[in-house]
């Protein structure tokens, strides 16, 4: 400050100030020089606070502020689709401003800043907190010794690797990494292991194209001339920072030169005084309108006095060296990539555990297995239908009511079809398709039971009525009457399901999601199932189960009452008892577990249900037709039938008529 006041009191009058280099001194100079209408341009002062135009209205700089690369940092995060980051910075005043500025810019871009941590020595607790919160993309800010301590602690807490991305501002080359921390907690190799998870950012200080700048130098020509001058003066310095100083001098010269055309008539630069607001405004406007190609890049200033044209380079540490990846141009807001990032795990890390919604269905392989078994069952029903048709003139087929046998086979076929319908969600139908299938499969299964067991019990009911008739009056029950009984069973199902679907519509709902880590580091599977239900589904199901249970009880009663009828062609009572027993056992094994098992256990539930349906359906078909196959094969039916007829009524001319069957039914 003493030197500033010396210059202000000496002659000639100063027109602009170039420098100083240190940010804190620049802040003091800029806050004071404004009262003398002096415009200041600094090559190296980088602290963010100097962008505050209320305090430093006439300050400009050619070096980017530490916050200038925020656009590139935010763009990099968005480029990889990350939405969750943290910031970790050393306890320095300019890093405070950087953390606040970067946090605001990230949040404006809808990127969540999970935590902003400031550390004073080794960041033990800070890293532990970030790790606990599962932050995987971290911005780190510090200088040489700070980064050594940071990398060492990251290594000690195993907070690096293919799951993590560390992004830090490169403040120099690799020499600092070749020296371990003072306390010896980590080796150089440990630091380099962490560096493999690091991406660095830095401003491009020397332009990398071959453009001839306003000074008529290319970058190569400037470096050569600068190095030669250093040699002549016996000095050593970094030409990359020299580019900012060189461009600052050119900026001041160009602005003053352009001002000559805009000064009031008769005024020259040497006419400037510290109280001349008009000339100051001309100088200020010329600085703001500057645009030329400099050694560090295109020189254009924002309203804040910061350089607008910034190219931020991204690099990766690999094989003991930094590898250039590309750069972000703030003028075009685009990336220009030279090389893909070699991610340690071979894939782009995720910024958090990924929650994947996974709809659980029956496994296709399980569906195919039971569909195949159902196909075999369908083939068996076709064989039985063929047998029923071919042997329809046989006494044993005639007297067992072939028409009802067809209905039994139809019911069995519907049962086999329902097995496929209950596993069809393995084929991933849409929600609308599944809603239709949901109604269909419930109705088909209920219909299968009604048709198969309704027909079977109708046959038994006829035997029961005939053989419990204690009057001399002949009772005739035709197949048409029995078919009407089966139709009645079907009508009950139709009415019941119509009432259900109309009064209490069935819909598809998503079950509560069940998180499942599934042994994966980067994913949580949110498992759910589509459930077919309605508001009062449990009531409707109870009614259906109760009705089917009553039918089974009625069937058992009929089977018991007709157990002593000695005509096998008419009486299936013992076989019906076995079929009912099989169905009841399967219901006890299948229905309760379907409510106990979790909805996520789709395969187990489907397997249990399919086994119950297949075994019940197949056993029903077997008890009806296998005895007939066996009897026809051994030729026993004729003797059994003749002996029974003689014992019951030797005088009857039409044997079947005594048992409620017409001549047409026994002979056709």
MOPE-V23108 format. One record per residue. RES is the residue in one small letter. PSI is psi in degrees with one decimal (NA if undefined). Layout:
res=RES psi=PSI
res=RES psi=PSI
This chain:
res=x psi=-34.7
res=x psi=-40.1
res=x psi=-36.3
res=x psi=-47.8
res=x psi=-29.9
res=x psi=-44.6
res=x psi=-36.8
res=x psi=-28.5
res=x psi=-13.5
res=x psi=169.6
res=x psi=149.6
res=x psi=172.5
res=x psi=134.8
res=x psi=136.6
res=x psi=-39.3
res=x psi=164.1
res=x psi=127.3
res=x psi=118.3
res=x psi=-166.3
res=x psi=-171.3
res=x psi=-33.6
res=x psi=132.4
res=x psi=-44.4
res=x psi=-36.8
res=x psi=-38.7
res=x psi=-38.1
res=x psi=-43.5
res=x psi=-44.1
res=x psi=-46.6
res=x psi=-35.9
res=x psi=-25.2
res=x psi=-44.2
res=x psi=-22.3
res=x psi=-31.3
res=x psi=-9.3
res=x psi=14.4
res=x psi=31.7
res=x psi=129.9
res=x psi=137.1
res=x psi=137.0
res=x psi=124.6
res=x psi=138.8
res=x psi=-28.5
res=x psi=-11.5
res=x psi=117.9
res=x psi=-2.3
res=x psi=143.6
res=x psi=-29.2
res=x psi=-24.7
res=x psi=-8.2
res=x psi=-4.2
res=x psi=105.2
res=x psi=-14.8
res=x psi=-29.3
res=x psi=-32.7
res=x psi=68.8
res=x psi=-21.4
res=x psi=24.3
res=x psi=135.6
res=x psi=158.8
res=x psi=149.7
res=x psi=-22.9
res=x psi=139.6
res=x psi=145.0
res=x psi=157.0
res=x psi=-17.4
res=x psi=-8.2
res=x psi=-29.5
res=x psi=4.3
res=x psi=-38.4
res=x psi=-43.3
res=x psi=-38.7
res=x psi=-45.0
res=x psi=-42.6
res=x psi=-36.2
res=x psi=-43.1
res=x psi=-44.0
res=x psi=-33.3
res=x psi=-35.6
res=x psi=8.2
res=x psi=18.4
res=x psi=145.1
res=x psi=9.5
res=x psi=113.7
res=x psi=172.3
res=x psi=161.4
res=x psi=130.7
res=x psi=121.0
res=x psi=151.9
res=x psi=152.7
res=x psi=85.0
res=x psi=146.6
res=x psi=-37.8
res=x psi=-23.4
res=x psi=-29.3
res=x psi=-48.6
res=x psi=-38.8
res=x psi=-44.1
res=x psi=-45.3
res=x psi=-44.2
res=x psi=-45.9
res=x psi=-38.6
res=x psi=-44.5
res=x psi=-43.8
res=x psi=-38.9
res=x psi=-43.5
res=x psi=-34.9
res=x psi=-29.1
res=x psi=13.4
res=x psi=35.2
res=x psi=125.2
res=x psi=126.2
res=x psi=101.6
res=x psi=-39.1
res=x psi=148.3
res=x psi=112.8
res=x psi=135.5
res=x psi=128.1
res=x psi=153.3
res=x psi=-37.8
res=x psi=-127.0
res=x psi=130.5
res=x psi=63.7
res=x psi=-56.8
res=x psi=-36.5
res=x psi=-45.5
res=x psi=-37.5
res=x psi=-39.9
res=x psi=-41.2
res=x psi=-41.1
res=x psi=-39.6
res=x psi=-32.8
res=x psi=6.7
res=x psi=40.9
res=x psi=131.5
res=x psi=-13.9
res=x psi=116.6
res=x psi=128.9
res=x psi=132.0
res=x psi=136.6
res=x psi=128.0
res=x psi=179.1
res=x psi=-174.0
res=x psi=-66.3
res=x psi=-34.0
res=x psi=-44.0
res=x psi=-33.9
res=x psi=-49.6
res=x psi=-40.9
res=x psi=-51.6
res=x psi=-36.3
res=x psi=-44.8
res=x psi=-36.6
res=x psi=-40.2
res=x psi=-45.8
res=x psi=-32.3
res=x psi=9.1
res=x psi=43.5
res=x psi=50.0
res=x psi=173.3
res=x psi=-164.5
res=x psi=-7.3
res=x psi=-11.2
res=x psi=149.5
res=x psi=120.0
res=x psi=128.0
res=x psi=115.5
res=x psi=157.4
res=x psi=118.9
res=x psi=119.2
res=x psi=2.2
res=x psi=-173.4
res=x psi=-160.4
res=x psi=4.3
res=x psi=-33.8
res=x psi=-26.8
res=x psi=-14.2
res=x psi=5.0
res=x psi=123.3
res=x psi=163.1
res=x psi=154.2
res=x psi=-36.7
res=x psi=-4.9
res=x psi=17.7
res=x psi=-24.3
res=x psi=155.3
res=x psi=172.5
res=x psi=-39.4
res=x psi=-34.2
res=x psi=-43.6
res=x psi=-40.6
res=x psi=-29.2
res=x psi=-40.4
res=x psi=-37.2
res=x psi=-22.0
res=x psi=-15.2
res=x psi=15.5
res=x psi=138.7
res=x psi=132.0
res=x psi=152.3
res=x psi=148.8
res=x psi=150.4
res=x psi=148.2
res=x psi=112.9
res=x psi=-26.9
res=x psi=122.2
res=x psi=146.3
res=x psi=2.8
res=x psi=-177.1
res=x psi=28.3
res=x psi=139.9
res=x psi=120.8
res=x psi=178.6
res=x psi=-30.9
res=x psi=1.4
res=x psi=13.3
res=x psi=142.8
res=x psi=172.8
res=x psi=-46.2
res=x psi=-40.6
res=x psi=-38.4
res=x psi=-47.7
res=x psi=-40.9
res=x psi=-46.3
res=x psi=-39.7
res=x psi=-44.1
res=x psi=-39.5
res=x psi=-41.5
res=x psi=-39.0
res=x psi=-43.3
res=x psi=-40.9
res=x psi=-37.2
res=x psi=-2.8
res=x psi=47.0
res=x psi=160.0
res=x psi=125.4
res=x psi=177.4
res=x psi=114.4
res=x psi=-18.1
res=x psi=-37.0
res=x psi=-27.5
res=x psi=-27.8
res=x psi=-37.3
res=x psi=-41.0
res=x psi=-43.4
res=x psi=-44.7
res=x psi=-30.3
res=x psi=-43.3
res=x psi=-41.4
res=x psi=-37.3
res=x psi=-45.0
res=x psi=-42.9
res=x psi=-44.1
res=x psi=-41.6
res=x psi=-44.5
res=x psi=-39.1
res=x psi=-43.4
res=x psi=-27.0
res=x psi=-25.6
res=x psi=-30.9
res=x psi=-9.1
res=x psi=1.7
res=x psi=153.6
res=x psi=152.7
res=x psi=128.7
res=x psi=-2.7
res=x psi=143.4
res=x psi=172.0
res=x psi=-36.0
res=x psi=-7.9
res=x psi=-2.2
res=x psi=137.4
res=x psi=163.1
res=x psi=-8.8
res=x psi=6.2
res=x psi=92.3
res=x psi=-32.7
res=x psi=-47.2
res=x psi=-36.1
res=x psi=-42.0
res=x psi=-34.7
res=x psi=-46.7
res=x psi=-43.3
res=x psi=-42.7
res=x psi=-37.1
res=x psi=-37.1
res=x psi=-41.7
res=x psi=-27.0
res=x psi=4.2
res=x psi=144.7
res=x psi=107.6
res=x psi=163.5
res=x psi=115.1
res=x psi=-178.7
res=x psi=-34.2
res=x psi=-13.5
res=x psi=-164.9
res=x psi=128.7
res=x psi=107.8
res=x psi=137.1
res=x psi=142.8
res=x psi=175.3
res=x psi=-23.9
res=x psi=-7.3
res=x psi=-4.1
res=x psi=154.5
res=x psi=135.0
res=x psi=-35.7
res=x psi=97.9
res=x psi=131.1
res=x psi=118.3
res=x psi=120.6
res=x psi=139.6
res=x psi=132.7
res=x psi=161.0
res=x psi=137.9
res=x psi=125.9
res=x psi=132.0
res=x psi=48.4
res=x psi=26.4
res=x psi=158.4
res=x psi=135.5
res=x psi=125.8
res=x psi=129.6
res=x psi=-33.2
res=x psi=-169.1
res=x psi=162.0
res=x psi=129.7
res=x psi=118.5
res=x psi=-23.3
res=x psi=-40.7
res=x psi=-12.3
res=x psi=33.7
res=x psi=155.1
res=x psi=145.7
res=x psi=96.0
res=x psi=139.7
res=x psi=-24.7
res=x psi=144.2
res=x psi=146.9
res=x psi=131.4
res=x psi=87.3
res=x psi=137.2
res=x psi=-36.9
res=x psi=1.1
res=x psi=5.5
res=x psi=158.5
res=x psi=124.2
res=x psi=151.7
res=x psi=149.3
res=x psi=-3.4
res=x psi=170.9
res=x psi=127.0
res=x psi=128.1
res=x psi=114.5
res=x psi=121.3
res=x psi=123.9
res=x psi=111.9
res=x psi=121.0
res=x psi=133.1
res=x psi=174.8
res=x psi=137.2
res=x psi=136.2
res=x psi=-37.7
res=x psi=-40.1
res=x psi=-42.8
res=x psi=-43.7
res=x psi=-38.3
res=x psi=-50.0
res=x psi=-26.0
res=x psi=-37.7
res=x psi=-42.7
res=x psi=-38.3
res=x psi=-36.3
res=x psi=-40.5
res=x psi=-41.4
res=x psi=-41.0
res=x psi=-39.3
res=x psi=-40.0
res=x psi=-38.1
res=x psi=-35.5
res=x psi=-40.3
res=x psi=-43.9
res=x psi=-38.6
res=x psi=-40.3
res=x psi=-44.2
res=x psi=-43.0
res=x psi=-36.0
res=x psi=-46.1
res=x psi=-39.8
res=x psi=22.0
res=x psi=-22.1
res=x psi=-8.0
res=x psi=141.2
res=x psi=-40.2
res=x psi=-31.4
res=x psi=-42.4
res=x psi=-47.5
res=x psi=-12.0
res=x psi=11.7
res=x psi=82.2
res=x psi=-32.7
res=x psi=-40.6
res=x psi=-30.8
res=x psi=-39.0
res=x psi=-39.9
res=x psi=-38.7
res=x psi=-43.4
res=x psi=-35.8
res=x psi=-44.4
res=x psi=-40.9
res=x psi=-40.5
res=x psi=-42.3
res=x psi=-36.4
res=x psi=-44.5
res=x psi=-38.6
res=x psi=-38.0
res=x psi=-30.7
res=x psi=-43.8
res=x psi=-42.6
res=x psi=-36.6
res=x psi=-15.3
res=x psi=8.8
res=x psi=-17.8
res=x psi=-12.4
res=x psi=-20.6
res=x psi=9.6
res=x psi=55.7
res=x psi=162.0
res=x psi=167.4
res=x psi=-37.6
res=x psi=-42.3
res=x psi=-41.2
res=x psi=-32.7
res=x psi=-40.9
res=x psi=-43.8
res=x psi=-34.2
res=x psi=-47.3
res=x psi=-40.8
res=x psi=-45.4
res=x psi=-36.5
res=x psi=-43.4
res=x psi=-41.3
res=x psi=-42.0
res=x psi=-43.1
res=x psi=-40.6
res=x psi=-38.2
res=x psi=-44.9
res=x psi=-47.1
res=x psi=-43.4
res=x psi=-47.8
res=x psi=-55.0
res=x psi=-28.3
res=x psi=-42.6
res=x psi=-42.9
res=x psi=-44.2
res=x psi=-29.4
res=x psi=-41.7
res=x psi=-43.6
res=x psi=-35.7
res=x psi=-39.0
res=x psi=-44.3
res=x psi=-41.6
res=x psi=-46.6
res=x psi=-43.5
res=x psi=-47.1
res=x psi=-5.4
res=x psi=6.1
res=x psi=116.3
res=x psi=6.9
res=x psi=167.2
res=x psi=-9.3
res=x psi=133.2
res=x psi=134.0
res=x psi=123.9
res=x psi=120.7
res=x psi=106.8
res=x psi=166.4
res=x psi=-30.1
res=x psi=-40.1
res=x psi=-38.2
res=x psi=-37.8
res=x psi=-35.6
res=x psi=-36.7
res=x psi=-41.5
res=x psi=-40.9
res=x psi=-36.2
res=x psi=-43.4
res=x psi=-43.8
res=x psi=-41.5
res=x psi=-37.3
res=x psi=-43.4
res=x psi=-46.9
res=x psi=-47.7
res=x psi=-44.8
res=x psi=-46.4
res=x psi=-33.4
res=x psi=-43.0
res=x psi=-43.8
res=x psi=-53.4
res=x psi=-26.7
res=x psi=-44.3
res=x psi=-41.8
res=x psi=78.2
res=x psi=138.0
res=x psi=136.3
res=x psi=165.1
res=x psi=124.1
res=x psi=153.3
res=x psi=132.4
res=x psi=165.1
res=x psi=137.2
res=x psi=137.6
res=x psi=104.2
res=x psi=138.7
res=x psi=111.5
res=x psi=-29.8
res=x psi=32.8
res=x psi=28.3
res=x psi=138.1
res=x psi=-27.9
res=x psi=-2.5
res=x psi=145.2
res=x psi=119.3
res=x psi=120.3
res=x psi=93.0
res=x psi=137.2
res=x psi=165.3
res=x psi=154.6
res=x psi=121.7
res=x psi=133.8
res=x psi=113.7
res=x psi=176.4
res=x psi=175.8
res=x psi=-42.6
res=x psi=36.6
res=x psi=-38.7
res=x psi=-33.7
res=x psi=-46.2
res=x psi=-41.1
res=x psi=-39.2
res=x psi=-41.9
res=x psi=-44.5
res=x psi=-46.4
res=x psi=-39.8
res=x psi=-44.1
res=x psi=-43.8
res=x psi=-35.5
res=x psi=-40.9
res=x psi=-39.4
res=x psi=-42.3
res=x psi=-42.1
res=x psi=-42.0
res=x psi=-40.4
res=x psi=-41.5
res=x psi=-41.9
res=x psi=-46.7
res=x psi=-42.0
res=x psi=-38.9
res=x psi=-41.4
res=x psi=-26.4
res=x psi=16.0
res=x psi=-23.6
res=x psi=-0.6
res=x psi=126.2
res=x psi=13.5
res=x psi=101.6
res=x psi=-33.9
res=x psi=-27.3
res=x psi=-36.6
res=x psi=114.5
res=x psi=23.9
res=x psi=-46.0
res=x psi=-30.9
res=x psi=-36.9
res=x psi=-41.7
res=x psi=-42.0
res=x psi=-42.9
res=x psi=-44.2
res=x psi=-42.8
res=x psi=-44.6
res=x psi=-44.9
res=x psi=-43.6
res=x psi=-41.3
res=x psi=-44.7
res=x psi=-37.4
res=x psi=-42.6
res=x psi=-33.8
res=x psi=-30.3
res=x psi=-40.9
res=x psi=-53.6
res=x psi=-45.9
res=x psi=-29.8
res=x psi=-24.0
res=x psi=-26.4
res=x psi=-41.9
res=x psi=143.8
res=x psi=152.2
res=x psi=-24.5
res=x psi=-14.9
res=x psi=62.4
res=x psi=-43.8
res=x psi=-44.6
res=x psi=-44.8
res=x psi=-42.0
res=x psi=-39.7
res=x psi=-45.0
res=x psi=-46.9
res=x psi=-43.9
res=x psi=-41.0
res=x psi=-43.1
res=x psi=-46.0
res=x psi=-46.4
res=x psi=-44.7
res=x psi=-42.0
res=x psi=-45.1
res=x psi=-46.6
res=x psi=-40.9
res=x psi=-38.4
res=x psi=-45.4
res=x psi=-38.8
res=x psi=-42.6
res=x psi=-23.1
res=x psi=-40.3
res=x psi=-29.6
res=x psi=-43.1
res=x psi=-33.9
res=x psi=-41.3
res=x psi=-47.7
res=x psi=-43.2
res=x psi=-43.7
res=x psi=-36.8
res=x psi=-39.7
res=x psi=-5.4
res=x psi=27.3
res=x psi=-15.5
res=x psi=-37.7
res=x psi=-45.4
res=x psi=-43.8
res=x psi=-45.6
res=x psi=-46.2
res=x psi=-46.1
res=x psi=-41.5
res=x psi=-39.9
res=x psi=-43.2
res=x psi=-38.7
res=x psi=-38.4
res=x psi=-41.6
res=x psi=88.0
res=x psi=-16.9
res=x psi=-5.6
res=x psi=128.0
res=x psi=-29.4
res=x psi=100.1
res=x psi=-37.2
res=x psi=-21.5
res=x psi=-31.1
res=x psi=-27.1
res=x psi=27.4
res=x psi=20.5
res=x psi=136.8
res=x psi=163.2
res=x psi=-37.0
res=x psi=-37.8
res=x psi=-29.5
res=x psi=-20.3
res=x psi=-16.8
res=x psi=NA
